[in-house]
């Protein structure tokens, strides 16, 4: 679902995990299966447990060191703490078609930017980010996290546009509302095909560009 607009946006701002990667919550459930935990255990803690939510906030805004998060969150889950973040995220993979779409949009003249809640600022491929984006805002770098309205304003500023000139894509509905309040067009990412289809219309990216994206994505998957 998107918010309506009358003029095409000049900027494309996206989340990373769950938009440019496969579903993070599927990875969480794969972790649960491996550890012998009930499905949804990780998701439910982050949604309902105040201690878990506090730990997540500290990890994402950079105020809680990764080892401390792993130790304390492991206690809640009753699992071993070593390498917990890698184990939680081990079931994710790059969505090569979405990555190539962002590249294509940038080649088309769209200003592209990242607004990401980080699980450690050193876990990003900064070379890749430089290929994809005109501006990058990572929560652990700036000391704030979504859904703080300020981080969306920083995202627009990073690509040199006003918020109402941007479309923002996230897989979590709760992260869309503050962007929408700033005037951004918002798009809830549920699957790659529908997201790209909607963005094609919003951004005016032509079929030839999209064809090259899909071919590049297919080739990357074979490799």
C-alpha positions in Angstrom: 0.0 0.0 0.0 1.3 3.5 -0.9 0.4 7.0 0.1 -0.9 9.0 -2.9 1.0 11.8 -4.6 0.5 14.0 -7.6 4.1 14.4 -8.8 6.8 11.7 -9.2 9.3 11.4 -6.3 12.9 12.3 -7.1 14.3 10.1 -4.3 14.1 6.5 -3.3 14.9 5.7 0.3 14.9 2.1 1.5 15.4 0.0 4.6 18.1 -2.7 4.4 17.2 -5.9 6.3 14.0 -7.4 5.0 13.9 -5.1 1.9 17.3 -5.6 0.3 17.6 -9.0 2.0 15.3 -11.9 2.4 12.8 -11.9 5.3 14.5 -11.3 8.6 11.7 -13.0 10.5 12.1 -16.2 8.5 15.7 -16.2 9.6 14.6 -15.7 13.2 12.4 -18.8 12.9 15.2 -20.8 11.3 17.3 -19.9 14.3 14.5 -21.0 16.7 14.2 -24.3 14.9 17.9 -24.9 15.1 17.9 -24.0 18.8 14.8 -26.1 19.6 12.7 -23.0 20.5 9.0 -22.6 19.6 8.5 -20.7 16.3 8.1 -17.0 16.8 10.1 -16.9 20.1 12.4 -14.2 18.9 9.7 -12.1 17.2 7.5 -12.4 20.3 10.2 -11.2 22.7 10.9 -8.2 20.6 7.2 -7.3 20.3 6.1 -7.9 23.9 9.0 -8.1 26.3 10.1 -4.7 27.6 13.6 -5.9 28.5 14.1 -7.4 25.0 12.8 -4.2 23.4 15.2 -2.1 25.5 18.1 -4.4 24.4 17.1 -4.0 20.8 16.8 -0.3 21.0 20.3 -0.1 22.6 21.8 -2.3 19.9 20.3 -0.3 17.1 21.1 3.1 18.3 24.7 2.1 19.2 24.5 2.6 22.9 24.6 -1.1 23.8 27.8 -3.0 22.7 27.1 -6.1 20.6 28.6 -8.6 23.2 26.4 -7.1 25.9 23.3 -7.5 23.7 24.2 -11.1 22.9 24.8 -12.0 26.5 21.6 -10.4 27.8 19.4 -11.5 24.9 20.7 -15.0 25.1 19.7 -15.1 28.8 16.1 -14.3 27.8 16.1 -17.0 25.1 18.1 -19.5 27.3 20.6 -20.1 24.5 24.4 -19.7 24.2 25.5 -16.1 23.6 28.5 -16.7 21.4 27.9 -15.4 17.8 24.2 -14.8 18.6 23.7 -12.0 16.1 25.3 -14.0 13.3 23.1 -17.0 14.3 19.9 -14.9 14.3 20.7 -13.4 10.9 22.2 -16.5 9.4 19.1 -17.3 7.4 19.1 -14.0 5.5 20.6 -13.5 2.0 20.8 -10.5 -0.3 17.8 -10.0 -2.6 19.8 -9.5 -5.8 16.8 -8.3 -7.8 16.0 -5.5 -5.3 19.7 -4.5 -5.1 19.8 -4.3 -8.9 16.6 -2.3 -9.0 18.1 0.3 -6.7 21.2 0.5 -9.0 18.9 0.9 -12.0 16.9 3.6 -10.3 20.1 5.5 -9.5 21.3 5.2 -13.1 17.9 6.5 -14.2 18.6 9.7 -12.2 16.7 8.9 -9.0 18.5 9.9 -5.8 18.9 6.8 -3.7 19.3 6.5 0.0 19.5 4.0 2.9 17.8 4.4 6.3 18.7 1.4 8.3 18.4 0.3 11.9 21.8 -1.4 12.4 22.8 -4.5 14.3 26.4 -3.3 14.4 27.7 -0.6 12.1 30.6 -2.8 10.9 28.3 -5.4 9.5 27.6 -3.4 6.3 29.5 -3.8 3.0 30.4 -0.1 2.7 31.7 -0.6 -0.9 28.3 -2.0 -1.9 26.6 0.9 -0.1 28.6 3.3 -2.2 27.5 1.6 -5.4 23.8 1.7 -4.4 23.3 5.0 -2.6 23.8 8.7 -2.9 23.3 9.0 0.9 23.5 6.5 3.8 21.9 6.9 7.3 22.6 4.0 9.7 21.2 4.1 13.1 24.3 3.1 15.0 26.3 5.9 13.2 23.8 8.7 14.0 22.7 7.6 17.5 19.0 7.3 16.7 16.8 4.6 15.2 13.5 4.2 13.4 10.8 5.1 14.1 12.3 8.4 15.4 11.1 11.1 12.9 14.5 12.7 12.9 16.2 9.7 11.2 13.8 10.0 8.2 14.6 13.7 7.9 18.3 12.8 7.9 17.7 10.3 5.1 16.1 12.9 2.9 18.9 15.4 3.7 21.5 12.8 2.9 20.2 12.6 -0.7 19.7 16.4 -1.0 16.0 16.3 -1.2 13.0 17.4 0.9 11.0 14.6 2.6 8.0 15.2 0.3 10.2 14.5 -2.7 11.0 11.0 -1.6 9.4 7.6 -1.5 10.4 5.4 1.5 10.2 1.5 1.5 10.2 -0.6 4.6 9.1 -4.1 5.5 7.7 -3.0 8.9 4.5 -1.0 8.8 5.4 0.7 12.1 8.4 2.3 10.4 6.3 3.9 7.7 4.0 6.1 9.7 6.7 8.7 10.8 8.0 8.9 7.2 4.5 9.5 6.0 3.9 12.2 8.6 7.0 14.1 7.1 5.3 14.0 3.7 7.1 11.0 2.2 5.4 8.6 -0.1 5.5 5.2 1.7 5.5 1.7 0.5 5.2 -1.4 2.6 7.5 -4.1 1.2 5.9 -7.5 1.2 7.5 -9.2 -1.8 10.0 -8.1 -4.5 7.8 -8.4 -7.5 5.0 -6.1 -6.2 7.4 -3.6 -4.7 9.3 -3.2 -7.9 6.1 -3.0 -9.9 4.8 -0.2 -7.7 8.2 1.6 -7.7 8.3 1.4 -11.5 5.0 3.3 -11.6 6.0 5.8 -8.9 9.5 6.6 -10.2 8.8 6.3 -14.0 11.5 3.7 -14.5 11.0 2.3 -18.0 10.7 -1.3 -19.1 14.2 -1.5 -20.6 15.8 -0.6 -17.3 13.7 -3.1 -15.5 14.5 -5.8 -18.0 18.2 -5.3 -17.4 17.5 -5.4 -13.6 15.7 -8.7 -13.9 18.4 -10.2 -16.1 21.1 -9.0 -13.7 19.3 -10.4 -10.8 18.8 -13.8 -12.4 22.5 -14.0 -13.3 23.5 -13.1 -9.8 21.3 -15.9 -8.4 23.0 -18.4 -10.7 26.4 -17.4 -9.5 
